[in-house]
């Protein structure tokens, strides 16, 4: 879009040589900035990922209990983020994963800011034994 606008401005500058070009963006695009408009309207791709992690894996690998993770998620990711006035960043650093993919594939990692607009949800399932997590 920026290249297209620049081409139009070049054409207009030829037609109207007295025209002053101040900038090609009004910054409403909010590229590389946390903005409420991106949280409300979305930007780029949106995905939902979910998994069920068994009680055995939670205990053996994560060294904790399902109920403790559910409580931690509520207190830290949901309540803590709300108290901080987060703009959709109610998660456990989801943008780190997107940054790694961007860097590995040669993308601009600064464009990952919208990736912090994520909500991590956790709940106990299967009679409280297993953990359902979604982002």
TARACOR-V716484 format. One line per field, one symbol per residue. phi: phi as a letter, one per 20 degrees, with the letter a starting at -180 (. if undefined). Layout:
phi = ???
This chain:
phi = .ffffffffffffffcfefdeeaecemfflgmcfcfffffenbmedcccbbddfgffgffeelbdgfffffggffefefffffemfemedbdlgffffgffgffdmeffffegffeebcedcbfclmneddecbc
